């Protein structure tokens, strides 16, 4: 998807896309619970299985004092890990070393500073052979945040 189309799509869905060097994300004015439910549903509706849910926010808060920090980074934060047999086969047939990127992850978080905004995104996979994965992850997220 071109960089010109993403801002247009985001404007339509009332989300703001952010593209960092290796991360693609959207900020939406919706609750963490609504966004996580929608992301889970969009993954499952494609016939994919969520292999694991990492509760990153809980782990960081639970260990905050132990590591000597007084900063709460996230109000809530999760990462969903999953794979697609058909997409993965295609990208790995194109370059066998693409195994390094599987499973794929979508993150969702809120911060104490902006509790009414939820950020959702994924790592941007490098190289032309990984374009199908980026397209799949973008499509899942856009499906999740459009409602």
Buried (B, 14 or more C-beta within 10 A) or exposed (E): EEEEEBEEBBEEBEBBBBBEEEEBBBBBEBBBEBBBEBBBBBBEEBEBEBEEEBEBBEEBBEEBEEEEEEEEBBBBBBBBBBBBEEBBEBBBEBBEEBEEBBEBBBBBBBBEEEEEBBBBBBBBBEBEBBEBBBEBBBEBBBBBBBE
